[in-house]
Amino acid sequence: MDQARDADPLMVLVAGPYRSGTGDDPAKIAANVAAMNEMALRVFRAGHLPVLGEWFALPLIEQAGSQRTGDAVFDEIFHPVARRLVAKCDACLRIGGPSAGADEMVALARAAGRRIFFGFEELPSLRSEHAPE
């Protein structure tokens, strides 16, 4: 790795399962989002800027009047937001179990020449000044 490149904070897309394996059960979806949010906090505390497609897509989906996960409004917004977001990120951190959507984000990031990580330990640590000791 280029040491100068590792010295700068990265904008990291945290990509993991959202609906995969949930049967659209809201509690299981919430658990998937919680896992991504937990990882995002770790990424932040390592000195980087984490982002999730869900942070952008879900408020838009609600505003657009979606009635349920997977309806036409949801499909219009959910993955397209993530695709646009991955193009703006420096890296993608793939977490969790099987997920076609998360795997697509990895493939898009790779095609765009972004850094790909498959574990938190692979991220360069920059330790935020606000990180716990």
N, C-alpha and C positions, 0 to 999 in steps of 0.2 A: 504494500500500500504506500502511496505517496504521503509522506508525513505532513506536508503543507496542506494537502487535501483533508487529512484527518483532523487538522487543527480548527477547522471551521464547523460551526453548527450545521447540521443537515435538517432539511424539512423531510420528515419521514412519514410516508403513508403506512399506517398500520392496517394490514389487510388480513382479515380472518373471516370465518363463517358468520353469516347473518341469519339467513333462513335455513341453510343446509342442515339436514338432520333434525329439524324442529317440528315438521308437520304444521308449520305456521302457528305453533303454540306460543302465545305472547310471553309466557314465563321463560320458555327456552330461548326465544329471541332476545329477551332482556338479559339473560345470562350470557349470551354471546356478545352482546354490546358491552356488558360489564367487563368481560374478559379483555376486550379491545381497549376500553377506557383505562383499565388497570395497567395494561402494557403501555398505553400512551403516557400515563403518569411516570412510569419508569423511564421511558424515552426522554421525557422532559427533564427529569432529575439527572439524567446523564448529560444534559446540556444541549439537547436538540429540540426542534419544534415538531411535535407529533401532530398528525391530522388523520381524521377518519372521514371517509366519504359520507358516513351516516350523519356526521355533525352538520353537513351541508344539505344533504338530500332530505332527511326526515322532516325538518321544518318546512321545506318547499312542498313536499308531498302532502303534508297536513294543510298548508295554505291553499293548495290546488284542489282540495276537496276529496282526497282519496277516502274511500269507505272501508277498505280492508287491504291488508298486505297482499300484494300480487295483482291488484286490480289494474285497469288500464292507466290510471293516473300514476300509480306506484311505478309501473313498468316504464312509463314515459320519462321518469325522473331519476329513479334510484341508480341504475348502472351508468347511465349517461353522465351523471354528476361525478361518479367515481372515475370514469374514463377521463374526463376533463381534468380532474384533480391530479391524477397520477402523472399527467403531462407536465404539471407544475412542480412536482416534488423532486428532490435530489435522490431519494432512495425509497425502497419499499421493504417493509418488515412483514414477512408472512408468518402468521401465528395460527394456532388451532388446528382443527381437523379438516376433513374434506370440504371443499368449497369451490365450485366452478367459478363463482364470481371473484373470489380472492385469487385463484389461480390465473384468471384473466388479468387481474391487476399486476401480478408478477410478470406475466408475459408482456404486457404493454410497457411496464417499466424497463424490462430487459431490452425490448425492441428500441426504446428511446435512449438506451445507453445509461440508464440509471443504475445505481448500486442496489443490489438485492441482498437481503439478510434473511436467514431462516432461524435465527435465534437472537435474543437480546444480547447475549454475550459477544456476538459478532460486531455489534455497533461500537465505533470508537467512543470512548468515554471522555467527555469534556467537563464533567461535574459542574453543574450549575452552582452559582454562588448561594442559591437557596436550597440546595440539596441537603438532606440530613446527613450528618457525619456517619 
